[in-house]
Amino acid sequence: MRTHKVLNITNTKLLDGYRIALSFDDGHQQIVDFTPFLSSSHHPCVRAYLDPSLFAQFDLRHGELVWGDFDLCFPIMDLYNNTLLHDGERLAVA
């Protein structure tokens, strides 16, 4: 029987622009640039996070990266693999 480990984010650091460095409990680290996701959205509630001061108000709750009352959150594997757009391409890391 296989057991599946639940991944958690253990540390975050806001970098420049809309980039956040993430550390996971398995030792993996990832830098995710949220710019393509935010700027390609047509939803006003998502686009609101293009305001740098609002974007910077993320929190780490129970191993997940969230904004507001889960107003904006992402599947952990999308953050881990840096695949927010689901177009088969990794988001560019500058």
C-alpha positions as CSV (number, residue, x, y, z in Angstrom):
1,M,0.0,0.0,0.0
2,R,1.4,3.4,-1.0
3,T,1.1,6.3,1.3
4,H,0.9,9.8,-0.1
5,K,2.8,12.5,1.8
6,V,0.9,15.8,2.2
7,L,3.0,18.7,1.1
8,N,3.0,21.9,3.1
9,I,4.7,25.3,2.5
10,T,6.9,26.0,5.5
11,N,8.3,29.4,4.6
12,T,7.6,32.3,2.3
13,K,9.5,35.4,1.3
14,L,8.1,38.2,-0.9
15,L,10.7,39.1,-3.5
16,D,10.4,41.9,-6.1
17,G,7.2,42.5,-8.0
18,Y,4.8,39.6,-7.7
19,R,7.4,36.9,-7.0
20,I,7.3,34.8,-3.8
21,A,10.0,32.3,-2.8
22,L,8.4,29.2,-1.3
23,S,10.0,26.5,0.9
24,F,8.2,23.1,1.2
25,D,8.5,20.6,4.0
26,D,10.3,18.1,1.7
27,G,13.1,20.6,1.2
28,H,12.0,21.7,-2.2
29,Q,12.2,25.4,-3.0
30,Q,10.5,27.3,-5.7
31,I,10.2,30.9,-6.8
32,V,6.8,31.6,-8.3
33,D,6.1,34.7,-10.3
34,F,2.4,35.4,-10.1
35,T,2.5,38.2,-12.7
36,P,1.3,36.1,-15.7
37,F,-1.6,34.6,-13.7
38,L,-2.8,37.9,-12.3
39,S,-2.4,39.9,-15.5
40,S,-4.1,37.3,-17.7
41,S,-7.1,37.0,-15.4
42,H,-10.3,38.9,-16.5
43,H,-11.9,38.5,-13.0
44,P,-11.9,41.8,-11.1
45,C,-11.4,40.1,-7.8
46,V,-8.2,38.4,-9.0
47,R,-7.0,41.5,-10.9
48,A,-7.3,43.5,-7.6
49,Y,-4.2,41.7,-6.5
50,L,-2.2,43.5,-9.1
51,D,-2.1,46.2,-6.4
52,P,1.3,45.6,-4.9
53,S,0.2,46.4,-1.3
54,L,-2.8,44.0,-1.6
55,F,-0.6,41.3,-3.1
56,A,1.9,41.6,-0.3
57,Q,-0.8,40.7,2.3
58,F,-0.5,37.0,1.7
59,D,-0.4,34.6,4.7
60,L,0.8,31.1,5.4
61,R,-2.1,29.1,6.9
62,H,-1.9,25.4,7.7
63,G,0.9,25.0,5.1
64,E,-1.0,26.9,2.4
65,L,-0.4,30.2,0.7
66,V,-3.6,32.4,0.9
67,W,-4.8,35.9,0.5
68,G,-7.7,37.3,2.5
69,D,-10.3,34.8,3.6
70,F,-9.1,32.4,0.9
71,D,-10.0,35.1,-1.7
72,L,-7.0,33.9,-3.6
73,C,-5.3,30.5,-3.1
74,F,-3.6,27.9,-5.3
75,P,-3.3,24.1,-5.3
76,I,-0.1,23.2,-3.5
77,M,1.1,21.1,-6.5
78,D,0.7,24.1,-8.8
79,L,2.9,26.1,-6.6
80,Y,5.4,23.3,-6.1
81,N,5.7,22.7,-9.9
82,N,5.3,26.4,-10.8
83,T,2.4,25.7,-13.1
84,L,-0.2,28.2,-12.3
85,L,-1.5,28.7,-15.8
86,H,-1.9,25.0,-16.7
87,D,-0.7,25.6,-20.2
88,G,2.1,23.0,-20.0
89,E,4.8,25.6,-19.6
90,R,6.6,26.6,-16.5
91,L,6.2,30.3,-15.6
92,A,9.4,32.2,-16.2
93,V,11.6,32.9,-13.3
94,A,13.7,36.0,-13.8
